[in-house]
Amino acid sequence: MQHNPPLSLSIALPQWSGQIKLGEAYTSAEARMQLAITLSRMNIEQATGGPFGAAVFDMQTHALLSVGMNLVVSANCSMAHAEMVAISCGQQRLACFDLAAGAAHYELVTSCEPCAMCFGAIPWSGIRHLVCGARDSDARAIGFDEGPKMADWQAALAARGISVETDLCREDAAAILQRYARDNGTIYNGRQE
């Protein structure tokens, strides 16, 4: 009897992301958001993925735990959104599936509001605070399908003890999306005609 090798999942971050120093403190909310925006910009400049970036920070020390960028096309994985990659890398780094399990509390800073999938993952991740740059409407305006996210998504997260801040550096974050559209970047919606 022939046995198939076991399947595995491995998503490697782009080589350029190794230049970002984990553990470094980003003391202002704007600095943390600018890192997420830089990740989104570098991802398109280096042709390693889509125009979205995210990072996880310790809420008390503001130390960088992990980064993520959209790797859907390069990894051939529809789940490889920036938020999912940043959360997963943080969990792997802490060797724990729950970012709320220890004494530290973590925030997710993302260059754009979460899509339906990423919104769904945030409560299960242990994230305590979410900070967003561009709006869902900014991503939809260039052709991305953000999925069926409830209109009162912020209240739904708040009910689970997750605070939300939006529109931080929105113009800068939206400009990266617009640049991606002008450069004819791949819009990778499922079942796209």
C-alpha positions as a printed NumPy array, in Angstrom:
array([[  0.   ,   0.   ,   0.   ],
       [  1.341,   3.395,  -0.996],
       [  1.228,   6.125,   1.661],
       [  1.016,   9.782,   0.853],
       [  3.375,  12.059,   2.746],
       [  1.659,  14.085,   5.482],
       [  0.544,  17.541,   4.47 ],
       [  2.079,  20.532,   6.165],
       [  1.612,  24.26 ,   6.178],
       [  4.539,  26.624,   6.188],
       [  4.438,  30.303,   5.316],
       [  7.769,  32.078,   5.25 ],
       [  7.964,  35.822,   5.727],
       [  9.849,  37.696,   3.   ],
       [ 13.582,  38.016,   3.502],
       [ 13.379,  41.812,   3.735],
       [ 11.224,  41.528,   6.888],
       [ 14.284,  40.264,   8.776],
       [ 15.508,  43.87 ,   8.909],
       [ 12.77 ,  44.709,  11.409],
       [ 13.962,  44.314,  14.989],
       [ 11.579,  42.339,  17.165],
       [ 11.485,  43.544,  20.769],
       [ 12.062,  47.166,  19.8  ],
       [  9.693,  49.623,  21.516],
       [  7.45 ,  51.872,  19.413],
       [  6.334,  54.382,  22.028],
       [  3.65 ,  56.287,  20.12 ],
       [  0.502,  54.952,  18.493],
       [  1.509,  56.758,  15.295],
       [  4.915,  55.033,  15.256],
       [  3.239,  51.645,  15.645],
       [  0.852,  52.418,  12.787],
       [  3.649,  53.739,  10.613],
       [  5.384,  50.361,  11.012],
       [  2.239,  48.581,   9.753],
       [  2.039,  51.008,   6.824],
       [  5.747,  50.509,   6.082],
       [  5.183,  46.747,   6.003],
       [  2.379,  47.2  ,   3.473],
       [  4.501,  49.534,   1.339],
       [  7.576,  47.288,   1.437],
       [  5.446,  44.287,   0.546],
       [  4.402,  45.879,  -2.721],
       [  7.776,  47.493,  -3.445],
       [  9.537,  44.149,  -2.987],
       [  6.791,  42.329,  -4.961],
       [  6.222,  39.87 ,  -2.112],
       [  2.492,  40.375,  -1.614],
       [ -0.51 ,  42.618,  -1.289],
       [ -0.856,  46.114,   0.166],
       [ -1.575,  45.205,   3.781],
       [  0.676,  45.148,   6.848],
       [  0.155,  44.373,  10.53 ],
       [  2.125,  44.086,  13.752],
       [  1.526,  42.837,  17.292],
       [  2.823,  44.888,  20.227],
       [  2.923,  44.474,  24.   ],
       [  0.402,  47.024,  25.269],
       [  2.465,  48.032,  28.31 ],
       [  6.01 ,  48.204,  26.923],
       [  5.038,  48.774,  23.263],
       [  7.675,  46.206,  22.319],
       [  7.19 ,  44.626,  18.901],
       [  6.246,  40.957,  19.216],
       [  5.647,  40.091,  15.559],
       [  4.985,  41.426,  12.09 ],
       [  2.815,  40.288,   9.228],
       [  2.203,  41.229,   5.658],
       [ -0.253,  39.949,   3.091],
       [  1.232,  36.812,   1.515],
       [ -1.875,  35.37 ,  -0.163],
       [ -0.435,  35.156,  -3.675],
       [  3.182,  34.296,  -2.826],
       [  2.153,  31.576,  -0.334],
       [ -0.797,  30.31 ,  -2.397],
       [ -2.866,  30.563,   0.765],
       [ -6.068,  32.608,   1.013],
       [ -5.651,  32.763,   4.8  ],
       [ -2.272,  34.538,   4.636],
       [ -3.649,  38.016,   5.347],
       [ -1.374,  40.435,   7.197],
       [ -3.354,  40.179,  10.438],
       [ -3.419,  36.375,  10.351],
       [  0.329,  36.237,   9.671],
       [  1.157,  38.721,  12.471],
       [ -1.069,  36.919,  14.986],
       [  0.295,  33.492,  14.009],
       [  3.905,  34.652,  14.215],
       [  3.248,  36.168,  17.649],
       [  1.66 ,  32.953,  18.875],
       [  4.56 ,  30.908,  17.513],
       [  7.068,  33.253,  19.147],
       [  5.32 ,  32.92 ,  22.528],
       [  4.697,  29.186,  21.989],
       [  1.044,  29.718,  22.916],
       [ -2.126,  29.836,  20.816],
       [ -3.661,  32.421,  23.176],
       [ -1.985,  35.82 ,  23.277],
       [ -3.969,  36.606,  26.444],
       [ -2.697,  33.582,  28.371],
       [  0.255,  35.305,  30.041],
       [  0.68 ,  38.459,  32.053],
       [  1.179,  40.669,  28.981],
       [ -1.669,  42.073,  26.901],
       [ -1.219,  42.563,  23.173],
       [ -2.546,  44.92 ,  20.544],
       [ -2.84 ,  44.329,  16.818],
       [ -1.997,  47.325,  14.646],
       [ -3.081,  46.902,  11.048],
       [ -2.843,  49.118,   7.993],
       [ -6.519,  48.487,   7.169],
       [ -9.658,  47.464,   9.035],
       [ -9.94 ,  43.672,   9.207],
       [-11.866,  41.737,   6.574],
       [-14.509,  39.226,   7.656],
       [-11.939,  36.431,   8.133],
       [ -9.49 ,  38.506,  10.166],
       [-12.329,  39.997,  12.212],
       [-13.391,  36.459,  13.112],
       [ -9.866,  35.469,  14.153],
       [ -9.224,  38.426,  16.464],
       [-11.364,  37.257,  19.422],
       [ -9.812,  33.76 ,  19.315],
       [ -6.265,  35.132,  19.173],
       [ -6.206,  36.803,  22.59 ],
       [ -5.663,  40.301,  21.159],
       [ -6.945,  42.963,  23.603],
       [ -6.764,  46.105,  21.431],
       [ -7.101,  46.676,  17.678],
       [ -5.82 ,  49.758,  15.854],
       [ -6.7  ,  50.289,  12.187],
       [ -5.398,  52.696,   9.548],
       [ -7.388,  52.602,   6.294],
       [-11.072,  51.742,   6.31 ],
       [-12.837,  48.717,   4.886],
       [-14.289,  51.088,   2.268],
       [-10.761,  52.086,   1.165],
       [ -9.919,  48.441,   0.401],
       [-13.262,  47.853,  -1.334],
       [-12.73 ,  50.995,  -3.441],
       [ -9.768,  49.376,  -5.204],
       [-11.553,  46.05 ,  -5.705],
       [-10.876,  43.895,  -2.653],
       [-13.769,  41.797,  -1.319],
       [-13.697,  42.286,   2.441],
       [-16.47 ,  39.77 ,   3.027],
       [-19.723,  39.952,   4.981],
       [-18.603,  41.758,   8.12 ],
       [-21.351,  42.993,  10.428],
       [-22.029,  46.725,  10.449],
       [-21.464,  46.967,  14.221],
       [-18.195,  44.984,  14.236],
       [-16.49 ,  47.4  ,  16.63 ],
       [-19.256,  46.958,  19.215],
       [-19.061,  43.187,  18.784],
       [-15.337,  43.256,  19.626],
       [-15.925,  45.664,  22.535],
       [-18.488,  43.214,  23.956],
       [-15.661,  40.653,  24.054],
       [-13.295,  43.026,  25.873],
       [-11.366,  44.111,  22.766],
       [-11.067,  47.869,  22.345],
       [-10.895,  49.335,  18.841],
       [ -9.328,  52.491,  17.436],
       [ -9.821,  53.413,  13.778],
       [ -8.6  ,  55.966,  11.234],
       [ -5.108,  56.299,  12.723],
       [ -2.933,  57.632,   9.881],
       [ -5.779,  56.74 ,   7.52 ],
       [ -4.574,  58.955,   4.665],
       [ -1.118,  57.339,   4.67 ],
       [ -2.567,  53.823,   4.814],
       [ -5.152,  54.498,   2.094],
       [ -2.438,  55.982,  -0.131],
       [ -0.664,  52.588,  -0.186],
       [ -3.901,  50.925,  -1.343],
       [ -4.344,  53.548,  -4.05 ],
       [ -0.732,  53.119,  -5.161],
       [ -1.268,  49.362,  -5.438],
       [ -4.314,  49.957,  -7.65 ],
       [ -2.436,  52.459,  -9.857],
       [  0.38 ,  49.924, -10.269],
       [ -2.174,  47.258, -11.324],
       [ -1.457,  45.041,  -8.326],
       [ -3.196,  41.677,  -8.236],
       [ -6.658,  41.784,  -6.663],
       [ -6.892,  38.254,  -5.28 ],
       [-10.547,  37.762,  -4.404],
       [-11.754,  34.178,  -4.406],
       [-13.935,  33.146,  -7.365],
       [-12.87 ,  36.285,  -9.188],
       [-14.04 ,  36.324, -12.803]])
